[in-house]
């Protein structure tokens, strides 16, 4: 299977809806679940599916993503496995940046043609889910399809946020609409199981996952040179052009990490008793960079529904319903609730801190944080109170942002002692 399939992961554009987390990193490089990056999700799905030839396409703020991929994914030099970054590049034939998902893949056609394969799996780099792509690819091959679109059942009110497929009894996609108006959604019901009907999930939304037969993809990209997007242009054109376009319905957990709110909620759902996304799985492993970090150290902190990553030093009074990232330091009597603390990229030298205790990164003493995202390497002084809530208006300062009632402390930011954000 590996030699028949190439996987292409789309790194996304500027990622403006995830700002400020994407201020100086690409969307796939955004940390999640304390110790991973978003790019680890599709790559892990590929590796667990036996797909080990992977291109990652990116063009914005790709330095940290490059470092992560180089340090995380190293294979036996005698195998043909690879995870390679393909950044937007000027050539004699094309001097523009990637304009969209389809345009990005069009621009790397020379790389695709240089390797032997029969099928191309196109994936997004900003979704959270666990999926065996091999099953989808086998479904594509067995049905003789030209294109297979991964779809997920959704309820009517969710439809305006997705590309919606109209799928018949045989699984063929008869028509497609991108983010339909709420007034016309009822026209887009598909044939689904009785179980899904009972849940009100009679609509099939695109997951941004596609399997193409190689020549079909190349022909479409070359015959439609002005198209820039798969969902809005290539897939509808293929349906209208009578290509065999089918649905592969996925009923497991899947969520789009496209906004600050969705990022925040996806992290916090991981702290529940039995989360829908299973980090504790013997078969569907989640791979990332291997770090040689010490065990976490806890001094009397009360922990409840919380993920704590390696290398942390915790003096806090309590941490509840939160995710705490690698190397985090949290001071005495501090209370953290409903928050995502991304951690620190390095340990500070004790001798330096002895002479300059105010330079200690992390969260200080006697602080209170609720509904907060603390990005990497931030310094929050003593007695800081940050209380996010729905009544807060969106705002931005040099060191923090407020989005949908969530306070985001920026990377490398300094919140002085005794500050209140509420």
C-alpha positions as CSV (number, residue, x, y, z in Angstrom):
1,X,0.0,0.0,0.0
2,X,2.8,2.5,0.9
3,X,4.3,2.4,-2.6
4,X,1.0,2.9,-4.3
5,X,0.0,6.0,-2.3
6,X,1.5,9.5,-1.8
7,X,0.2,11.6,1.1
8,X,0.0,15.4,0.7
9,X,-0.8,17.4,3.9
10,X,-1.9,21.0,3.3
11,X,-0.3,23.3,5.8
12,X,-3.0,26.0,5.5
13,X,-2.7,29.7,4.8
14,X,-2.0,32.6,7.1
15,X,-4.2,31.1,9.8
16,X,-5.7,34.5,10.7
17,X,-8.6,32.9,12.7
18,X,-6.1,31.2,15.0
19,X,-4.1,34.5,15.6
20,X,-2.2,35.2,17.8
21,X,-1.2,31.5,18.0
22,X,-0.2,31.8,14.4
23,X,1.6,35.1,14.7
24,X,5.0,33.5,14.2
25,X,4.3,29.9,13.5
26,X,2.3,28.1,10.8
27,X,-1.1,26.6,11.6
28,X,0.2,22.9,11.6
29,X,2.9,23.9,14.1
30,X,0.4,25.1,16.8
31,X,0.9,23.1,20.0
32,X,-2.0,20.9,21.1
33,X,-2.6,18.5,24.1
34,X,0.5,19.8,26.0
35,X,3.2,18.0,24.0
36,X,2.1,17.6,20.4
37,X,1.7,19.8,17.3
38,X,-1.4,19.9,15.0
39,X,0.8,18.4,12.2
40,X,1.3,15.3,14.3
41,X,-2.4,14.3,13.8
42,X,-2.4,13.7,10.1
43,X,1.1,12.4,10.0
44,X,0.3,9.9,12.8
45,X,-2.8,8.8,10.9
46,X,-0.7,8.2,7.9
47,X,1.9,6.2,9.7
48,X,-0.7,4.1,11.5
49,X,-2.3,3.5,8.1
50,X,1.0,2.2,6.6
51,X,1.5,5.4,4.5
52,X,5.0,6.5,4.9
53,X,5.7,8.8,1.9
54,X,4.4,12.2,3.0
55,X,4.7,15.8,1.7
56,X,3.8,18.7,3.9
57,X,3.0,21.9,2.0
58,X,3.4,25.3,3.7
59,X,4.5,28.8,3.0
60,X,3.8,31.0,6.1
61,X,6.1,31.0,9.2
62,X,7.4,27.5,8.5
63,X,10.7,27.6,10.5
64,X,9.3,26.0,13.7
65,X,7.4,23.5,11.6
66,X,10.6,22.6,9.7
67,X,12.4,22.1,13.0
68,X,9.7,19.9,14.5
69,X,9.4,17.6,11.4
70,X,13.2,17.3,11.2
71,X,13.5,16.3,14.9
72,X,10.3,14.1,15.0
73,X,10.2,12.0,11.9
74,X,13.4,10.2,11.0
75,X,13.2,6.9,9.2
76,X,15.6,4.0,8.4
77,X,17.8,5.3,5.7
78,X,17.4,2.1,3.7
79,X,13.6,2.6,3.5
80,X,11.7,4.8,1.1
81,X,9.8,6.5,4.0
82,X,9.9,10.3,4.3
83,X,8.1,13.4,5.7
84,X,9.3,16.3,3.6
85,X,8.3,20.0,3.7
86,X,7.5,21.5,0.3
87,X,7.4,25.3,0.8
88,X,6.1,27.6,-1.9
89,X,8.9,28.3,-4.3
90,X,9.4,30.4,-7.4
91,X,10.2,28.6,-10.6
92,X,10.6,29.7,-14.2
93,X,7.0,28.5,-14.8
94,X,5.4,30.0,-11.7
95,X,6.5,33.0,-9.7
96,X,3.5,33.1,-7.3
97,X,2.8,31.8,-3.8
98,X,0.3,29.1,-3.2
99,X,-3.1,30.7,-3.9
100,X,-5.2,27.9,-2.4
101,X,-5.4,24.1,-1.7
102,X,-5.6,23.1,-5.4
103,X,-3.1,25.6,-6.6
104,X,-0.6,24.4,-3.9
105,X,-0.9,20.8,-5.2
106,X,-0.7,22.0,-8.8
107,X,2.6,23.8,-8.1
108,X,4.2,20.6,-6.7
109,X,3.2,18.4,-9.7
110,X,6.9,17.9,-10.6
111,X,7.5,16.4,-7.2
112,X,4.5,14.2,-7.5
113,X,5.6,13.0,-10.9
114,X,9.1,12.2,-9.8
115,X,7.8,9.3,-7.6
116,X,5.9,6.1,-8.5
117,X,2.4,5.9,-7.1
118,X,-1.2,5.2,-8.3
119,X,-3.1,7.3,-5.7
120,X,-2.7,10.6,-3.9
121,X,-4.2,11.2,-0.5
122,X,-4.9,14.9,0.2
123,X,-5.2,15.9,3.9
124,X,-5.6,19.0,6.0
125,X,-3.1,19.9,8.7
126,X,-5.5,21.5,11.2
127,X,-8.0,18.8,12.2
128,X,-8.2,16.6,15.2
129,X,-9.3,13.0,14.6
130,X,-8.0,9.4,14.4
131,X,-8.7,7.7,11.1
132,X,-7.4,4.6,9.2
133,X,-6.8,6.0,5.7
134,X,-6.1,2.5,4.4
135,X,-9.9,1.7,4.7
136,X,-10.8,4.8,2.7
137,X,-8.2,4.1,0.0
138,X,-9.4,0.4,-0.3
139,X,-12.9,1.7,-0.6
140,X,-11.8,4.1,-3.4
141,X,-10.0,1.2,-5.2
142,X,-12.8,-1.4,-4.8
143,X,-15.5,1.0,-6.1
144,X,-13.4,2.1,-9.1
145,X,-13.8,5.8,-8.1
146,X,-11.9,8.7,-9.6
147,X,-12.2,10.7,-6.4
148,X,-13.3,9.8,-2.9
149,X,-14.2,12.5,-0.5
150,X,-14.1,11.9,3.3
151,X,-17.4,13.0,4.7
152,X,-18.8,13.2,8.2
153,X,-22.5,13.3,9.2
154,X,-23.7,16.6,10.7
155,X,-27.0,18.1,11.8
156,X,-28.8,20.8,9.9
157,X,-27.6,23.8,11.9
158,X,-23.9,22.8,11.3
159,X,-24.3,22.8,7.5
160,X,-23.6,26.5,6.8
161,X,-20.0,26.0,8.1
162,X,-19.1,23.2,5.7
163,X,-19.0,22.0,2.2
164,X,-22.1,19.7,1.9
165,X,-22.4,16.7,-0.4
166,X,-25.7,15.2,-1.7
167,X,-25.0,11.5,-1.7
168,X,-27.3,8.8,-3.3
169,X,-27.9,5.3,-2.2
170,X,-24.9,3.9,-4.0
171,X,-22.6,6.4,-2.3
172,X,-22.0,8.5,-5.4
173,X,-21.8,12.3,-4.9
174,X,-24.5,13.8,-7.1
175,X,-23.9,17.5,-6.2
176,X,-21.9,19.7,-3.9
177,X,-22.4,23.1,-2.3
178,X,-19.8,25.1,-0.3
179,X,-21.3,26.5,3.0
180,X,-24.9,26.7,2.0
181,X,-27.3,29.4,3.2
182,X,-29.4,28.2,6.2
183,X,-32.6,28.8,4.1
184,X,-31.6,26.2,1.5
185,X,-30.0,23.6,3.7
186,X,-33.0,21.3,3.8
187,X,-32.5,20.6,0.1
188,X,-29.1,18.9,0.8
189,X,-30.2,15.8,2.7
190,X,-28.3,12.6,1.8
191,X,-29.2,8.9,2.1
192,X,-27.9,7.9,5.6
193,X,-28.4,5.0,8.0
194,X,-31.5,4.9,10.3
195,X,-29.2,5.4,13.3
196,X,-27.9,8.7,11.8
197,X,-31.4,9.8,10.8
198,X,-32.5,9.3,14.4
199,X,-29.7,11.6,15.5
200,X,-30.7,14.2,13.0
201,X,-27.5,13.8,11.1
202,X,-28.9,13.6,7.6
203,X,-26.3,15.8,5.9
204,X,-22.8,14.8,4.8
205,X,-20.0,17.4,5.3
206,X,-16.6,17.4,3.6
207,X,-13.7,16.6,6.0
208,X,-11.2,18.1,3.7
209,X,-9.8,14.6,3.0
210,X,-9.6,13.4,-0.5
211,X,-8.3,10.3,-2.3
212,X,-7.5,10.9,-6.0
213,X,-6.5,8.4,-8.7
214,X,-3.2,10.0,-9.8
215,X,-4.0,10.7,-13.4
216,X,-7.4,12.1,-12.6
217,X,-5.9,14.6,-10.2
218,X,-3.2,15.7,-12.7
219,X,-5.7,16.0,-15.5
220,X,-8.1,18.1,-13.4
221,X,-5.3,20.4,-12.2
222,X,-4.0,20.9,-15.7
223,X,-7.3,21.3,-17.5
224,X,-8.6,23.8,-15.0
225,X,-5.5,26.0,-14.6
226,X,-7.4,28.9,-12.9
227,X,-8.9,26.9,-10.1
228,X,-7.3,27.4,-6.7
229,X,-9.4,25.4,-4.2
230,X,-10.4,21.7,-4.0
231,X,-13.7,22.1,-2.1
232,X,-15.0,25.2,-3.9
233,X,-13.9,24.4,-7.4
234,X,-12.1,21.0,-8.2
235,X,-14.7,18.7,-6.5
236,X,-17.8,20.5,-8.0
237,X,-16.1,20.5,-11.4
238,X,-15.4,16.8,-11.2
239,X,-19.0,16.1,-10.2
240,X,-20.4,18.2,-13.0
241,X,-17.9,16.7,-15.5
242,X,-19.3,13.2,-14.7
243,X,-16.2,11.9,-12.9
244,X,-17.0,9.1,-10.5
245,X,-16.9,11.0,-7.2
246,X,-17.9,9.0,-4.1
247,X,-18.3,9.6,-0.4
248,X,-16.5,7.8,2.3
249,X,-18.5,8.4,5.5
250,X,-16.6,8.6,8.7
251,X,-18.6,8.4,12.0
252,X,-15.8,8.8,14.5
253,X,-14.6,12.0,16.3
254,X,-13.5,14.8,14.1
255,X,-13.2,18.5,14.7
256,X,-11.8,21.4,12.8
257,X,-9.2,23.4,14.7
258,X,-9.8,26.6,12.7
259,X,-10.6,29.2,15.4
260,X,-9.3,30.1,18.9
261,X,-12.6,28.8,20.3
262,X,-12.4,25.5,18.6
263,X,-8.8,25.1,19.6
264,X,-9.6,25.9,23.2
265,X,-12.6,23.6,23.4
266,X,-10.7,20.7,21.6
267,X,-7.9,20.9,24.2
268,X,-10.3,21.0,27.2
269,X,-12.3,18.0,25.8
270,X,-9.1,15.9,26.1
271,X,-9.3,16.3,29.9
272,X,-12.6,14.6,30.3
273,X,-13.0,11.1,31.8
274,X,-13.4,9.3,28.4
275,X,-12.5,11.8,25.7
276,X,-13.7,11.2,22.2
277,X,-10.1,11.6,20.9
278,X,-8.2,8.8,22.6
279,X,-4.6,9.7,23.5
280,X,-4.2,6.4,25.4
281,X,-4.3,3.9,22.5
282,X,-2.0,1.0,21.9
283,X,-2.8,0.8,18.2
284,X,-3.5,4.3,16.9
285,X,-0.4,5.9,18.4
286,X,0.1,9.7,18.3
287,X,3.7,10.4,17.3
288,X,5.7,13.5,18.0
289,X,9.2,14.7,18.7
290,X,10.9,12.6,21.4
291,X,12.2,14.8,24.1
292,X,14.6,13.8,26.9
293,X,12.7,15.5,29.7
294,X,12.6,14.8,33.4
295,X,9.4,13.6,35.1
296,X,7.1,16.3,36.3
297,X,7.5,17.5,39.9
298,X,4.5,18.4,42.0
299,X,4.5,20.1,45.4
300,X,1.0,19.6,47.0
301,X,-1.0,20.7,43.9
302,X,-4.5,19.5,43.7
303,X,-5.2,18.2,40.2
304,X,-8.6,17.4,38.7
305,X,-9.4,16.6,35.0
306,X,-6.0,17.9,33.9
307,X,-3.3,16.8,31.4
308,X,0.2,17.5,32.7
309,X,3.1,17.1,30.3
310,X,6.7,16.1,31.0
311,X,9.2,18.3,32.7
312,X,6.8,20.5,34.6
313,X,7.5,21.9,38.1
314,X,4.2,22.7,39.9
315,X,3.7,24.5,43.2
316,X,0.2,25.6,42.4
317,X,-2.7,25.2,44.8
318,X,-5.0,23.6,42.2
319,X,-5.3,23.0,38.5
320,X,-8.7,22.0,37.2
321,X,-10.0,21.1,33.7
322,X,-6.8,22.3,32.0
323,X,-3.9,21.3,29.8
324,X,-0.4,22.0,31.0
325,X,2.4,21.9,28.4
326,X,6.0,20.7,28.6
327,X,8.4,22.4,31.1
328,X,5.7,24.6,32.6
329,X,6.5,26.3,35.9
330,X,3.6,27.4,38.1
331,X,4.1,29.2,41.4
332,X,2.7,28.7,45.0
333,X,-1.0,29.2,45.8
334,X,-1.9,29.8,42.1
335,X,-5.2,28.5,40.9
336,X,-5.7,27.5,37.2
337,X,-9.1,26.6,35.8
338,X,-10.4,25.9,32.3
339,X,-7.1,26.9,30.7
340,X,-4.5,25.8,28.2
341,X,-0.9,26.5,29.3
342,X,1.5,25.6,26.4
343,X,4.7,25.5,28.4
344,X,8.3,26.6,27.9
345,X,10.8,25.7,25.2
346,X,13.9,25.5,27.4
347,X,15.0,25.3,31.1
348,X,16.5,28.4,32.5
349,X,19.8,28.3,34.3
350,X,19.4,28.3,38.1
351,X,22.4,30.6,38.6
352,X,20.8,33.2,36.2
353,X,17.5,33.0,38.1
354,X,19.3,33.4,41.5
355,X,20.5,36.8,40.5
356,X,17.4,37.8,38.4
357,X,14.4,36.1,39.9
358,X,12.1,38.4,37.9
359,X,13.2,36.7,34.7
360,X,11.6,33.3,35.7
361,X,9.4,32.2,32.8
362,X,6.0,30.6,33.7
363,X,3.2,31.6,36.0
364,X,4.0,33.3,39.3
365,X,2.6,32.9,42.8
366,X,-0.9,33.8,44.0
367,X,-2.3,34.0,40.5
368,X,-5.8,33.1,39.3
369,X,-6.3,32.1,35.7
370,X,-9.7,31.0,34.2
371,X,-10.5,30.5,30.6
372,X,-7.0,31.5,29.4
373,X,-4.6,30.3,26.8
374,X,-1.0,30.9,27.7
375,X,1.3,30.6,24.7
376,X,5.0,29.4,24.9
377,X,7.6,31.1,27.0
378,X,5.2,33.6,28.6
379,X,6.0,35.2,32.0
380,X,3.1,35.9,34.2
381,X,4.0,37.8,37.4
382,X,2.8,37.3,40.9
383,X,-0.8,38.0,42.0
384,X,-2.0,38.3,38.4
385,X,-5.8,37.7,37.9
386,X,-7.0,36.8,34.4
387,X,-10.7,35.8,34.3
388,X,-12.1,35.1,30.8
389,X,-15.8,35.1,30.3
390,X,-18.4,35.7,27.6
391,X,-18.9,39.3,28.7
392,X,-15.4,40.3,27.6
393,X,-15.2,42.2,24.4
394,X,-12.6,41.3,21.8
395,X,-9.4,43.3,22.2
396,X,-5.7,43.2,21.6
397,X,-2.7,44.6,23.4
398,X,1.1,44.1,23.0
399,X,1.0,41.1,25.3
400,X,-2.5,39.5,25.1
401,X,-5.6,39.2,23.0
402,X,-9.3,38.5,23.9
403,X,-11.3,36.4,21.5
404,X,-14.8,35.2,22.2
405,X,-14.3,35.6,25.9
406,X,-11.0,33.7,25.9
407,X,-7.9,35.5,27.0
408,X,-4.8,34.6,25.0
409,X,-1.4,35.5,26.5
410,X,0.9,35.8,23.6
411,X,4.2,33.9,23.0
412,X,7.1,35.4,24.9
413,X,4.7,37.9,26.5
414,X,5.2,39.5,30.0
415,X,2.2,40.2,32.1
416,X,3.4,42.3,35.1
417,X,2.7,41.5,38.7
418,X,-0.7,42.6,40.1
419,X,-2.3,42.9,36.6
420,X,-6.0,42.1,36.4
421,X,-7.8,41.2,33.2
422,X,-11.4,40.5,33.8
